[in-house]
């Protein structure tokens, strides 16, 4: 019999018979406020903050909330299967943990804790290039778990080539290339605290342990850490990259390649032309362009343009199980969740992340069933209406 994620609610209720209640809220939207109360302003601000006034992050939420689910009745939803095929892998549910760097600022469990949580629940973990833990250690923590590697595309070709080789050797199966961060955006929450973890050597672990990176230093990292940080800052991103440069990645990575940050259907079509395997409709959770189109508003146009030719994934604004349902109805094959798991990690380490995953998928399972669906495949645009002001 298929595992029903919804059964998590009965586990919680049964534990309540002994007086035990969950350590974290079961409503993921409450995690941010709790993190604000309990964790330092610098780290919380770095995760919660957005570009400019935060208008894009708010628009992401509004675009999802504006869509309302239309439940259907008297459909057999007794047995449900949430599994989906994504990039050649069968996943137990249409969910992955988005790449978030510098997780050690939130909790000592950092990326290995998040990777262990994802593996325990069977969902993919996407490791950021800007991890505070070397990718080999995260791979070890992940064990047999599905893991993908997110690339910040460095100026230095040899460092990029080295990253790809290391990730492949460490068992990362898909490459997620973030395109929307060729420059760091204007982020007032970080600026007001003058807080940028990278300048303290946090989030640089993959670089500082990389032989190609080390080859560009006059002295070893430990002898001159400031020079290493400067070298990192100068190569971290490259605003000169253009579409033909994707050929380099295809030459140096033999697995699926997904482009993250796509919002325009023409860019999605260019991804197809470049031989990419997928796109992530995303505005970086509102962290890059203030005033940007909401990701959920961009999703249907991208899905319509390329959904029959490559895998369309989604992030930016996912907070709840019904958000996952809505993203699938708008054309995504699966979604990434970001900030909520960073807050859960900060509040309760690895167990917090597992709790968050189980809450999201229990609510998604119930939302599916109560809306008349036994699996993701039957969810589509007809299951939503859009409220007008």
C-alpha positions, 0 to 999 in steps of 0.5 A: 500500500502506498505511503500516505503522507497525510498520516502524519497528522494521526502520529501527532494526535497519538503523541498528544495522548502522552502530552507531547505536542510538536516542537515547531508549528505545523503551519509553516507560515508561522516559522518566520516570526518564530525565527525572528524572535529566537535567532539573531537579526543578521542571520534571520535578516539574511534569509528573510530579506529581499531586494528593495522594499520587498515588493517582489517577495510580497507579490510572490505570496499574493500571486499564489493566494489570489488563486483559489482551489475548486474542490471536486466531490465523489472521486475515489481518493482512497489510495493516493500516490504523490510520486512524480518523475523528475529529470529521470528520477522517481520522487516520492512527492513533487518537492525538493529543498531549494539551494540555500547557502551559508546555512551554518549561520542558522544552525550548526547542523547546517547543510549536512543536517538539511541533506540528512533530513531530505534523505530521510524523507526521500526528497531531493536536496539541492546544495548551493555553491555557496554552502558553508560545508564542502560538497563532499561532506554534504554528499556523505551526510546525504548518503543514498539520498537524491542530491542535485548541485546548484551552480553559481557560475564563476568567472574562472572557467577552471573553478567551474570545471572543478566544481562540476567534476567534484559534484559528479564524483560526489554523486550529485545527479542534476545541475541547477544553474542559477542565472538571476544572480550575476550581481548581488541585489540591493538588499536593505535588511542586510545593508542595514546590518552591514551583514554579508557572511561571505566576507567572514569566510562563511559560504565559501567552503566549496571555493576554499577547498577547491584546487582550482581556486587555491591555484589562484592564491599566492598563499594557502587560505589559512595563511591569508584568509582575507586574500582568499575572500577577496579572490572569491568576491572577484570571481563569484559571479559573472555578469558577462555570461550569455546564452552561448556560454551554456555550451561549456556547461553541457561539455562538462556535465553529462547529467540533466541541466536545469536553468533557475531564474526563468520568468519569460517564455522566450528565455524558456524557449532559448533553454530548449534551443540550448539543449537544457533539460529543465527550467525553474520558474523563479525570481529568487524568492524576491531577492534579486529584482524589486518590482519583478513579476511574481513567479506564480504569474510567470509560471503559466506562460512558461509552462505553456511555451515549453512544458511539453519539451522540458521539465518545468519546476517552480520556486519563490513563495511556496509556504504550504501544501496548498501552494504546492497544489497551486503550482502544479495546477499552474504547470509545474512538475515539482516545486522547491521550498526555500526559506521555510526549511531554513527557518526550521533548521535554525529553530530545531536543526535537522529534526526541524527540517524533517518536521517541515517536509512532513508538514508540507507533504501531509497538507499537500496530500490532504489538499489533493484528496479533499480536492478530488485527486489521487495524485499530481498527474490529474491536477491542472488549470481547471482546478483553480480560479483567479480572484480579481480585485 
